[in-house]
Amino acid sequence: MRFPHPGGGFGFGAIVTDVMAGLAFIIGLVIVVGLIVVLVRFLLIATKAAEIYVAKNSGGAIAPPSTATPVVPANAASTTVVTEPIPAAPASPAAPTSTKQAPRTRTPKLPPSV
């Protein structure tokens, strides 16, 4: 789209303005497409990394949440709740012995005497 100059008519300045606007549009389009490509690549890599992490650190397939509804007995008021004792925590391991030696003191280095 060409806009007339204050002096009237369409001259060399209008052509230069159109070329500059076209270049600005192309640069903006390249930036937007580049950002979309980087975002999609990041999301694909992150998704694959998450799948590998879950497969490596889970004991197997992740079970989907249960959709079964709990069964309530007809006479819920007369039911008794049996609780099992909580198992004791395993004994803590012995404190590790330190085999690390104390750091040696450093002798400052002096420049050679002349």
QUINOR-V162561 format. One record per helix or strand of 2 or more residues. SS is the DSSP state (hx for helix, st for strand). FROM is the first residue (numbers start at 1). LEN is the number of residues. If there is no record, write none. Layout:
ss=<SS & SS>
from=<FROM & FROM>
len=<LEN & LEN>
This chain:
ss=<hx & hx>
from=<12 & 76>
len=<46 & 3>
